[in-house]
Amino acid sequence: MGFLTVEGVSHRFPGVHGGPPTEALSRTDLSVEDNDFIAILGPSGCGKSTLLRIVAGLDSPSTGRVMLDGAPVTAPGPDRGMVFQSYTLFPWLTIEQNILFGARSTHAKAADLISRVGLKGFENHYPKMLSGGMQQRTALARALANDPKVLLLDEPFGALDHQTRALMQELLLGIWEAERKTVLFVTHDIDEAVFMGSRVVVMSARPGRIKLDREVPLAHPRHYSVKTTPAFMDLKARLTEEIRIEVRRAAGLAEVA
């Protein structure tokens, strides 16, 4: 059994106006080892975010269970830190106050995190005074403030420009390599998945299920130049084809040769 296990997990949303329920996630199994970095790909609406929310304890599975370090996940907890795509900061709190909010942490720990994510000197700024990338660095620091066992990231860099996104990718990889966290990382970007992940999981069109689970044959630490290597390009080509098939299925289009 892995450090984190998803066992037979499915999820149905109630029907609208008495209609039939919507099956967002089919029975799904996933075993994650300690310090794994799992990048999760799939078409829109395939249940990627639902799976992440269930692991976070924000939603309950319709069937199955999630186990973390031998204990069942039934609610949110400090052993899991989550970063969303939107900038979920409190606008009336400073950067330091946002990082410490709800955390079992100290000002010294916050200062260390602020330095590590490159925000030293911005401790007393408010979110509206920062760029999108700086706000996401704050959100990442806040997720790390409780020293969680698992980091859950739901397309955290999706709204960022290309250069800032590349910077955030390298920043997160550096933190993962140093802290040895276990990471589940949802993304739509195949390049990002291959560059970031130690494994890449591809989910099918709704109802989502895991259809492909591949190790990434690239050593750590990783430099951005790895994106031009044959191993990177070969895996990207395989994943691109798998995603194309599922995107067409999600859109109700027949497969073409």
N, C-alpha and C positions, 0 to 999 in steps of 0.2 A: 504494500500500500504506500502511495506517495505521501509527501508532506502535506499536500493539499489534494483532496480527491472530490470529484464531482461524480456522483453515483446515481445513474438513472434519472437525472433531473429533467423535468419538463415544466412548461408554464403555459397556462391558458388565461387569457383575459376574458372577463365576462362579456356576454353579448350586449349590443346596444339596443335599447327599446325592446327587450325580450327576445332578441335574435340569438342565433347560435354563438357560442364562445369562439374566440379566435385563438388558435394554437400558434403561439409565437415560437416556442422552443420544443422540439421533439425530445424524446428520451436521450439524454446526452451523458456520456462518460468521459472523464478526463482525469489523468493522473499527473500531478505536477511535483517535481522533486524540489527540495530546498535549494534556493539560489537559481532555479530555472527562470528564464525570461521568455515567456510565451507570448508571441505576437499573434493576434486573432484577426483573420481576414474573413470577409464575406460580403454579399450584396446588402444593400439597404433593407432593413426590415427582417433580417434573418435571425434576430435574437441575440446578437453579440452583446449589446448593452444590457439586455435582460439577464443574460448569463452573468455578466459582471455585477449587476445589482443583487442577484441572488447570492453570489459569493460574498458581497459586501454586507449581506443581511438586511438590505433595504427592501427587498421583495422576498416572498416565500415561494418555494417551488410547489407546483401542483402535485408532482410525484418526485420521489427520490430525496437525496440529502447531499449536503456539502460537509466534509470533514476537514478540519484544519488542525494539524499537529495532534491528531487523535481525539479531538473534541468536535461535536456537531456545531455547525453555524446556525444560529436561530435568530440573531439580531445583530445590529452593528456593534462593533467593539474596537478598542484601541489597537488590537492586533492586526487590523486592516486599515490602511490609509487609502483614500480615494481622491483622484483628480479628474474633474469633468472637463468637457470641451469648453463650456462657457466659463467666464471668469467669476467664479463663485466666491467673491470676497465681499466683506461687509464694507460699504463705502464710507461709513462713519468711523471706522477704525483705521489706525495707522498700519503700516506694513508689519511692524513688530507685534502690534496688538492682534492683527489677523492671524499671524503665525501661532501666537500663544492661546488664541481663543479655543477653549475646550480641550486644551492639551495638558497632559501631565508633564509639563516641561518647565524650564527655568529661563530667566532672561539670558543667562550665559549660553544655554543651549540654543536659544533663538538667535543670539548674536553669531554663534558658530554657523548655523544654517544660513543666515543672511549672507555671511561671507562666502560660504561654499556655493551658493547659487548666484553670486556676483551682484548682490544688492547692497553691499556695504556703503554707507553714506545716505541710504534711502530709508532708514529705519522709521523715521518720523513722517514720511510722506504718506499721502492718502492714495488709494487705488486710482482715482481719476487723474492723478498727476503722473501716472506711469503708462508706458506702452503696453500693448497686449502681451508681448513676450515677457516683460518684467512682471506683469500680473500673474502669468502662468508660473513663473519662477517662484513667486510668493506662494501660490497654491501648492506647488511641489514641496516647498519648505514646510508649509503647514501640514501636509500629509506625512512628512517625515518627523514631525515634532514629537509624536508619541513613540518613536522608534518601533514602527509596526513590523510584524513578521512578513506581511504581504502588502505590496503596492498594487493598486488597481487603477488603471488609467484608461479613460474612455475618450478616445480621439483627442488627447490633450493638446495636440499641436495643429489641429485641423484648421483653425481660424488664423494661423500665423503666416506671414510672408515666407518665401522660400529660404532666404538667408537666416531669418530668426528661427525657422523650423529646424534647419541644419544645426544651428547652435544649440538648440534645446535637445536635439537628439544626442549630440556628443556630451552635453552636460548630464543627461539622465544616464547614459551608458557609464560615464565616469563614476557617478554616485552608486550605480548598481554594482560595478566592479569593486568599489571600495567597501560598500556596506554589506554586500552579499545578501541583498534582499531577494525575496521571491516576487516576480512581477508578472501580472497579466495586463497586456497592453492591446487595446482595441484600436484598429486603424483601417482606413480604406486604401492606404498608400502601400503598394507592394514593395517599392524600393525601401520604404521606411521599415516595413516588417522584416525584410531580409537583413537590413543593416543592423537593426536593433535586437532581433530575437536570437535566442539559442535554439528555439524551436518555433516553427510557424504552423498554426492550425488554420485550416480553411473550413468555413461553415457553409452548408448548403442554403439554397433559397428556402424561405419560410414554408413549413415549420423547420427551423434551423436544427441541424445536427452536424456533428463533426464528420466530414468526409475525407479529410486528408490531414495528416500530422507528420511533419518532416523536420528533422534536425537540420540546423544551418551549419554547413561544414566550413566555418570561418573562425579562425582563432581570435582570442582576446588578448590584449586590448585591440580594438578596431580603429583604424584610421579611415577617413572618408574615401581615400583612394581605393579601398577594397571594393567599391562599387563598380570598378572597371575590370575586375578579375573574372576569368572564365567561370569559376565556381559560383560567383554572385550572379552572373548573367544566366547561367544554366538554370539555377533555382528560380530566378525571376521569370524566365520563360515558362517553366512548368506551372508556376503559380498563376501567371497571367492567363494561361489557357484554362485552368480550373476555375478561376474567378469569372472569366468570360462566359463559360458554360452556365454558371449559377446566376449571373446577371441576366442572361437571356431567359432562363427559366423563371426568374422573378418577374420579368416583364411579359411573360406569357408567349414568348417567341420560340418557334421551333429551332432546333439546333441545325446549323449548316456546316458543311464540310469545309 
